[in-house]
Amino acid sequence: MDVCIIYDTKRGATKQIANWMAEGLKAINGVKVDVARPSEVKSFDYDLFIIGSPIYWEKPMKSVVDFITAHGDDLKDKKVAIFVVCLAEVFGRHAKKYAENHYLKPLENKVSGSLIKGEIFKGWLKNPDDKQRERCINWVKEIAEVAR
């Protein structure tokens, strides 16, 4: 199975999360992974796309939204998973529910392909949150299993 993880980042947390996801997928026999920013994607010859964005000023990054919008036809027959990176989890379950409804769902609704699952990962401002590493790896392994 060929997987493309597409992300954008400002401070690096989303890039780290995308790399942890790639690490988890590469541990699965028969899975090939490419990690790219939206402007770097040259092919849609993948079995699964995992698309992620950090949240800034209450919105996903424009580059990610524009990518999904511009390539709706390319993604329509593909399996897709969406993730966002934000600090909502720090503020409790109500904030997480808000993030699901205002950050994750709007991105999921833009995907015309076979949406497998969406997820919210906790970001950080300075040092990587190593607790997120295990969550990322487990999540992508679940996504890969469903996508097969």
N, C-alpha and C positions, 0 to 999 in steps of 0.2 A: 504494500500500500504506500502510495506517495502522498505526503502531507506538506502543506505550505502554511506556516505560521506567519501571519501578517500583523504588524503592530506599528505604532508610532510612540514616541516618548519625548519628554522634555527634560526630565531629571534623571532618568535611567531605571526607575523601578519597573516600568512595563517591559523594557528590554531585558532586564534580569528575569522577570517572570516568563517571558517568551523563551529565553534560553533554558530555564528550568523545564519548561514544557518539552522543548526539543530533546533535552537530556532524558526525560522520561520516555519519550517516543522512541528514541534511538535504542533503548534497552529492549524494545519489543522486536523479536525476530521478524524480518521481512518488511520492516517499516523504514522508509527513507524520508528524511525531513529537510526542508529548506526553511530558513527564517529570513524574512525580508520586511523592509518598510514599504508602504504603499507604492511609492515611486519606483521601487526596485523590482516589482513583479512584472515579469515579461511573458509568463506562460500561465495558462489555466489548465494545464495537463496534469492535474492532481486529483486524487480521489477524495481528499478532505482538505478543507480550508478552516483554519482557526484564526479568527480575526479579533484583535484586541486594541483597546484604547484606554489611556488614562483619562480621568475626568478633571477638567480645569474650568473654573467659573461656571459650574453646573452643566457642563456639556462635554461630550466626547470630542477628541481632536478633529478638527475640520478635515484633515488629510484622510482620516479613516472613514468618516462619513462620506466624503467625496468619492473615495475609492469604492465603497459599497454601492453608492448611487450610480457611478459611472460604469460599473461592471456588473450591474444587475443581470444582464443577459448572459454574461460569462459564468455567473454563479448559479443561475436558475436550475440547472440540472446537477448541481454539485451538493455534496454534504458539507454543511457549514456549522461551526460552533462559534459562539461569540463570548468574549469576556471583557470586563472593564476593571480598571484598577482605581480605587479611591479609598478614602479614609472613613467611609460611612460606618463600617463595622466598629470603629472606636467609640461611636456615639450610641451604640445599642441597637436593639432589634427594630425599633421604629425607624431609625435612620437607614438601616439596611433595607427595610421595606420601601422606603422612599427611593433609595438608590435603584432598587429593582424596577420600580415603576417609572422613574424619571431618567435613568441613565441606560439601564440594560434593555428594557422592553422597546424603547424607540429604535435602538440599533437592531434588535432582533426583528422588528417589524419591517425594516428596510431590506432584509434578506429574502430574496425570492426563491432560494434553493431549499433543500431539505434541512431545515434547522434541527440540529441534534439536541443542543443544550446551550444554555447561557450560564455564566457564573460571574460573581463579583469577588475579586481578590483584594486584600488589604494592602495598600501601598505604604510607603514610608518616605520620610523627608531626608534622612541622613544615612543611616546604616540599613542594609538589607535585613528584612524580617525573615530569618531562616525558617520560621514556622510555616511560612507561605510556600516554601520549596516543596514540602511533602504534600501539601494541598494541591499544588499545581501538577505535580507528577501523578498523583492519584486521579485527578480530574481528567488529564489527557489520556491516561490508560483506559478510563471508563469510556471516554469519547471514541477512542480507537476501537474498542470492543464493539460499540454500537455501530460504528461506521463500516466494519468489515462485512 
